[in-house]
Amino acid sequence: MPIGSRLAAIVIAGLIVAACGTDDTATATRADVGGLSATDSTEGRGSSATTPAASLRGRTLEGAAFDFANLHGHPTVIWFWAPWCTICRAEAPSVARVAADVGPAVTFLGVPGLGEPAAMKRFVTDTGIGGFPQVVDSDGAIWSAFGVVAQPAFAFIDAAGSVKVVSGALTRAELESAARALTA
């Protein structure tokens, strides 16, 4: 393989690994939700009329239309993930468990991006996150609307429409605390 091709392959591999994040990064970028520290949050995006969720639309992995405006007034956790992200794969069972534990009081929504729908469907099946909708973000518009640039990430939306974004993985206890805090 020519040196230029090797260099390009190394750079691309580095970018892919960096995009998946690390636990150290996750610890440094918690939002002020559910007892997490407030270092790099996307807080105060306004009322439900001005939250990014109010104007977004998409399609689920099954092809059904999904209108984010239907989330209005409902505490919601949005999990941004990618099918090739090893950190996302590791935290998926915790996300599924917390979504089941908090029940209908908090709506959970997955937003996979940076991958092909077939790989996303395999991820959902392999990790057990089929208990809540997965809205495909093939063009990055949903991630962009929430200011998400890397996975995993979470957006916590309270009933009033205030949005707080957490970049990086969360432990099961952190996620459950933050999700329950949305209904307090």
Disulfide bonds with the S-S distance in Angstrom:
Cys20-Cys85 2.47
